[in-house]
Amino acid sequence: MSARTSNLIVIHCSATPSGQRIDRGTPGKTGHLSAAQVINSWHAVRGFKRSFAARQAFNPELPSIGYHYVIDLDGTVLTGRHLDEIGAHAVQFNAHSIGICLVGGAERSGRYTRAQWEALAQLVLKLTAKLRIPLNPAIRVNKATSPGYDVLAGVCGHRDLSPDKNGNGMTEPFEWLKTCPGFDVDAWLSNGLRPLPIHIFAVDA
């Protein structure tokens, strides 16, 4: 697998109820399916397919997953596609981006566990340093080919890739094609990679 240049990190959610497990079975027991394996099954139904060479080289048990990482409720970071493999998570932006999926976020205002928030912060810090991606909100630039713009050089949420229909330089709620990941990534970055209280899912002790 040849190396590729990535300059954008896109944060997604699994669009399942906040705080609800999506893995199946009992961890450590025969038949258990991790959150990444479950998402892989969803992506298989949608027709996603990794190349034979990519599967042979990395995570062969995940032949369809579109994300590069999945962050489970307990903060476990699961790998999906290899970083040098083009993902299938953001149409027209896959070639130069890394996709991270947080389990949860079905609500318009997504909530994630403290463990997930900590894992997300550490993963984004690691990736931006390793790939030399600016730890800043992504930049939107115009281009001649469809969809008429590109988003690069930073970190964004899936909803931030929506078109700026009124041309005011901002992607506003009425323009979102999706609400994923259910929080303002720009605000999260500005707040030192710390979430607002309304986006924290409290786990019972």
N, C-alpha and C positions, 0 to 999 in steps of 0.2 A: 504494500500500500504506500503510495507516494505521499509526501508531506503536502499540506495545503496551508494557505494563509487565511487565518480567521481574524476579523477585526470587530466582530459584533457578538455580544452575549445576549440571548433572548430568554427571558424568564417566563415560564408557562405554569399552568396548574392542570391537575387531572380532571377538574370540573366535577369533583365528587364532594359530598358534604364535608365541611371542615371537621377535622378530628376523627373522621371515620376511616378505619383500615380498609385497604383494598386488596391486600395480600390475602391469600386463601390457604386454609389449613393451619397447622401448628408449626411455627418456626423450628427447624432442626429435625422435624419428622418427615418421613417419606410422603411425598405428594404435596409438600408445601410449595406454593407459588409465591415468589416475591412480588413486591409492587411493580418492579420492572418487568417481570414475566407476565403479569396481568395486563399491563399497558401494552406489552408486545402482542398479546392476543387481541386486544382492541384494534391495534394498528394492522394486524393481519387481516381482520375483517374489512378494513378500509382499503386493502390492497397494497399496503406498503411492503416493500421487499428490498432487503439488503443484497448486495452483489455476493456471488459465491466466494470470491476472493476475500471480501471484507468479513464474511461470516467465518471463514476458515482462520483468519488472522486474529479475530477478537470476538469474544462472547458468541460462540456458535449457537448457543441455546436461545438466542434472541434474534431470530431471522427477519423480524419485521419492525422492531422498535424504531421510532423516528428520532427520539431524543438522545442526547449524549450522556445526560445524567438524570437520575430520579432521586428526589430527597424524600424519604419516608417520614412518618410521624415522629419516630424516635430520633430523628436526625441522621440516620444512616444514609450515606451517599452511595447509591447504586449506579454502576456504569451501564450505558446502553451502547451506542455506537462509539467507535474510536474517534478521538479528536481529529485525526487525519481523514475521516470519512465524512462525506457530505450528509447532513441530516435530512429528515423529512418532518419538519416541525413549523416552518414558516415559508409558505409558498412565495417564490420569487426572491427570497432572502437566504435560502439554505446554503448556497455555495460558499458564503463567507462568514457563516455564523455558527455559534455553539448553542444548542438548546438544553435548557435546564428545566425540569418539571418538578414542581412541588405537589405532593399529594394533598388534595383538598381543593378549596377555592371555588366551590360551586356557586356560592352566594356572590352577589354583585360586589360586596365588600368582603373579600376573602380573609380568612383567619387561619393562621398556621401556628403550630406549637413553638415554644421558645427554642426547643431543640432544632426544629427546622430552620428557624431564623438564624440561629448561630451557625448551622451547617451551611446555609446559603451564603452568609457573609464570608465564611472561611473559603468556600469554594470559589466565589467570585474574586476574592483577593488573590487566591492561588492562580486562577486562570488569567486574570489581567496581568499579573507579574510574569507568568510563563510565556504568554502569547503577545506580550507588550500591547495589550489593549488598554486604552485610556480608562481609568476608573471614573468615568463621567457619563452623563446622559448622552445617548447616541445622537449623532448629527444626521439631519435629513438634508439631502441634496437633490436637486433636479437632474433628470437625465432624459435623453431623447426616447429611449425604448420603454416599453411597458414595464411597470405601471406608471411611468413618468417621474419616478423619484426613487432614491435609494436611501437606506438607513445604515449607517456604519460608524466606526470609530467610537465605540462605547458600549453601554449597557442599557437595555430597554425591556419593557414588558411586551408581550405578544400584541396587546391592544394598541401599543404605540406604533405599530407597523401599518395601522389603518390609514387610508388616504386623507389628506387635508383638503376636504371638499370645498371649503370656502376660501382657501388660499391665504389664511392669515398667519401661517407659519407655525401653527399649533394643532395637535390632534386632540380635539375636544370630545367629551362624552357622547354627544349626539353623532359624532363621526365614527365612533368605534365600531368595527365589524365584530369584535368580541370584547368581553370585559376582562378576560384572562390577562394577568394573574390575579385580578381583584384588588390591587393596590397600586399606588403611584410610585413607580420605580425611581423616577427623578427625585421625588421627595425622600425616598429611602436612602438614596445615595447622598443627598444633601444633609441628611440627618446622621451621617457617619455609619451607614449600613445598620441602623437601628430602626425597628418598626414602631409605628404609632400603636398605642394601647388597643385601639379598636381592631387592630389586625392580629392580635395575639389570641390564640385559642388556649384557654386555661384547661390544663389537664388535672383531673381530680387526684389528690394525693392518696 
